[in-house]
Amino acid sequence: MTAVEGWETKILRDLADIHISNVDKKVHASEMPVKLCNYMDVYSNEYITNRIQFMDASASIAEVERFSLNFGDVIITKDSETPDDIGIPTVVSEKIDDLVCGYHLALIRPNPDQLDSVYLAKQLSTSQVARYFAIRASGSTRYGLPISAIETVEIPTPPKPEQTKIAEILSTVDQAIEQTEALIAKQQRIKTGLMQDILTRGIDEHGNLRSEETHEFKDSPLGRIPTEWDTIDFGDVGEWYSGGTPSKANNRFWNGGVPWVCPKDMKQFELFSSIDTITKYAVETGTKLMPVATVFIVVRGMILAHTFPVGYAIRKVAFNQDVKAIVTKERINGRYLAYWLVSHSHEFLKLTTTATHGTKRFDMDELYALPIGLPQPYEQQSIINVFDEQQALIDRMLIQAHKLQALKTALMQDLLTGKVRVTPLLEKMEANT
């Protein structure tokens, strides 16, 4: 990196105390009860705060003295199954009583006169440091970072006031991202609640949610449903199609313009996505091609251990043998069916079984027999409109979150390398005091 006026490059051990934690998750009666900051707490959060639900554990007096976490401590992941997940940083941004750093983590306590904690965490999250750690991680099935690699990582070190200003700017963007993500999560919860209500009670001709106090209901395989609704077995909703994988040995079947979907792709896009993010492209002659408005579900794969992904094609799509495609009958709106499947995903997952080699799969006869609630076509469209409106709100928030993430990336590239200096801001602040 080109030298920046007023900046030095120092190794981390000259700026901070570094310790590798050995505090495990076990509870021993002879030890002190503590809250444990574990691997996933660090990996999943850029800031350690009281809002995190820490696990209960225990530690010896010596471990508490050595690994208790203070405001301003930086923690990084030290061990992982892949080199990419090593060296992920977080910073303790609040005082949290009885919190101890757990196993597979490194505790870094910056010298407060030399190094701002947030600034350090941001430097440790740069791609340059990630490459440095990945190269020095050792292992084959599990990778570990030696303390010597942590101690000798180079940190660009501007004067402390400049570090603090950089940290302040980046923290402000982090707060905006966190607030936006919280709003997205709230709207997702609202959407989930709407789906649970509407897909059990429906919407009447006046746009009102039905209830048994004001509308007529009847018994059905699904329980009580509006009298206007029917039920239909899942297997009878339309024509079902099986996919396949074009020969990987035949290049003419690949590098075409048709998205080709398999279970691991299904988890990367949400309901009604354009599927444009899928990187594998086939040609039409290499695999079965489904039309627009096809509903896709995964019927085999380990992804079924925890989720039931549903897709709805807005362009022609090919798919592999672990995915089923459904072209619905004329009186069934494919988007309505897709929303129904998402809303009832837990019921579908109860049907999964473990096949040979531990792979999750559906018994297709049981899957076909599952009842689906079926309103009249006009009501299906009304239900779709409500969900689409809510999803449009979420999509706008997601766009804002992506913009903030792009801004953060650009700011980190500029500020953490000295390409853009905050010195003029500091000078302006001094002039106004």
ABEGO torsion letter per residue (X at the ends): XBBBBGBBBBBAAAABBBBBBABBABBBAABBBBBBBBAAAAAABABBBAABBBBBBBBBAAAAAAABBBBGBBBBBABBABAAABGBBBBBABBBBGBBBBBGBBBBBBBAAABBAAAAAAAAABAAAAAAAAAABBEAABBBBBAAAAAABBBBBBBAAAAAAAAAAAAAAAAAAAAAAAAAAAAAAAAAAAAAAAAAAEBBAAGBBBBAAABBBBBBAAEBBBAABBBBBAAAAEBBBBBBBBBAABAAABGBABBBBBAAAAAABBBGBAGAABABBBBAAABBBBBBGBBBBBABEAAAAABBBBBBBABBBBBBAABBBBBBBAABBAAAAAAAAAAAAAAAAAABBBBBGGBBBBBAAAAAABBBBBBBAAAAAAAAAAAAAAAAAAAAAAAAAAAAAAAAAAAAAAAAAGABBAAAAAAAAAAAX
